[in-house]
């Protein structure tokens, strides 16, 4: 796994990005939105204002709480980050 990756899947994505010649993103960057919420996206291309989240099926399996609540929280995060630009 890469130094900052939080899963094997994130490391695999990083290896593929490298193989495909994509500019490497910042991993697990700390973002603070206008409301003061803190987020750590898996991958961030700051200049392009682009975030890539890599989630495996286990995230929605109930291992991280009620799957419906997990999805709703993701939607809230996405809206807040989009609003922040």
N, C-alpha and C positions, 0 to 999 in steps of 0.2 A: 504494500500500500504506500501511497505517497505520504509525505510527512504530515499534511493537514487533512487528508481524507478521513472521513468518518465511517466509510464503508468500502468494501471491496468493489462495489459497483461504481463508486466515485473514482476509484483508482483506474478501473477499466475505462471509464469515460475519458479521464485525463490521458491515458495511453492512446486512445483512439484519436483524440483531438491532436495530439502530437504527431501521430502517424499521418493524419490528414493535412498537416501543415497549418492548422488553425493557430492563431496567436493564443498563447496560453493565458488563461484567466487567473484572477486572484481566487484562491480557495478560501472558503469560510471567512470572507471579509465581514467586518462589523459595520452594519449600516444602522443609522439612527434616523427615523422618520420625523416629520414635522411635529407629530404628536408625542415624540419622545420614545416611541417603541423601538426596541432593538431587534434586529434580524441578522442572521448569518446565512446568506445563500451559499449553496454548494460551490457555485462558480459565478464570478462577476467579471464582466468586461466593462470597466468603469467608463471609458471613452464612448463606447457605443450605448451605454445605459442598458446593458443586456444582462439578464440573470438566467442561469440554468440550474434547475433543481433536479436532482436525480433521486427518485424514490423507488424502492422495490415494493413488491406486493405485501411484504411483512408490515409495512407502515399502515396498511389498511386492514390488517387481519384481526385487529383488536388488541394486539400486543402493546400498542401505544395509546390505548383508550378506545372509547366508542368510535368506530369508523366514521359515523356521520359527523361527530364532533371534530374529528381530525380533518375531514374534508372541509367543513365549515370554517375552521381556523385557517386552513390554507387559503381559502377564498378571501377571508378578511385580510390576511397578510398580503396577498397579491393586490387587492384593491388599494391598500394603504401604500404599498411600494409604487404602484402605478400613479397614484395621486401625487406622490413625492417627486415623480419624474425620474 
